[in-house]
Amino acid sequence: MSTLKGKVVVITGASSGIGEATARLLAEKGALVVIGARRLDRLEKLASAIQATGGSIVYQQLDVTELEQMKAIVRLAQSHFGRVDVIVNNAGVMPLSPLEALKIDEWNRMIDVNIRGVLHGIAAGLPIMKEQGFGQFVNVASIGAYEVSPTASIYCATKFAVRAITEGLRQEVGSHIRATLVSPGVTESELADSITDDGARQLMKEYRRVALPASAIARSIAYAIEQPDGVDVNELVIRPSSQLA
């Protein structure tokens, strides 16, 4: 029997990509899943599919840049399932561009979603987990948390920040609350759809010729969650075997 069975897991950015794949896999393994994202129609479709196969799931529209909305989805998990075992801070955006393009609105959007969104997930869940005496945060970063490439300066900066936040959280509360950083390499997702800069879009198209399925990252997230109490998987970096850097 999977040790995921009965665990209450909140997943942000669950309308597509890694978030959707994680919701499907965890529900299949018996977790009680709470999903949020901005696109309500996608959440409804995903929830119906999971329920049709016997999974337990509830959903709520969510913009992670709004703290009260993040608190609300955590309260939904509590009210529906009685507790919160795991929060997967997965929501993210990636509108890459050269710094000289000065796409300041896109910079701010990445900062708001990729950094502030993770902080809001922690702010919403940490008091509850401290009161429970247990819990886990799984923060989805990127290989961009370890290296910087042209057109990705701001995106990488946000992922470096997620890495730092996760490590700080682990050091502060790791005696009873687990903190895991999951850093995907090239993965199939809709992230690149937000790139408005023509040069960056072309670079990314070439970069993503070989990509992992989102299910590969979902399995990594499941692995971190299903470890026994007292085992904290701190960092996972997952790349296609052909991706050397």
Number of C-alpha atoms within 10 A of each C-alpha: 6 11 14 20 15 17 21 27 29 29 28 31 25 29 26 20 20 29 26 23 21 26 30 23 18 26 26 18 18 19 23 25 26 28 28 28 23 17 16 15 12 17 23 16 11 22 23 15 13 18 13 10 11 12 21 20 24 20 21 20 22 24 19 29 21 14 17 14 19 26 18 15 25 25 18 19 23 16 11 14 19 11 19 26 24 23 25 27 27 26 28 23 20 22 22 29 24 15 14 7 9 10 15 10 9 20 19 12 17 24 21 19 22 27 23 19 25 31 21 21 27 23 14 21 24 21 11 18 20 13 9 14 11 19 25 25 27 25 27 26 30 26 20 21 21 14 14 15 9 12 21 19 17 22 26 24 20 26 26 21 18 25 24 14 19 26 17 13 18 21 13 11 14 17 12 18 24 25 27 24 28 25 23 23 22 21 22 18 15 12 15 17 11 13 18 14 15 11 14 18 19 11 13 16 12 9 12 14 9 15 17 18 16 20 19 19 26 21 16 17 24 19 13 22 28 14 13 9 12 11 11 19 17 15 17 20 16 19 20 15 10 8 12 7 7
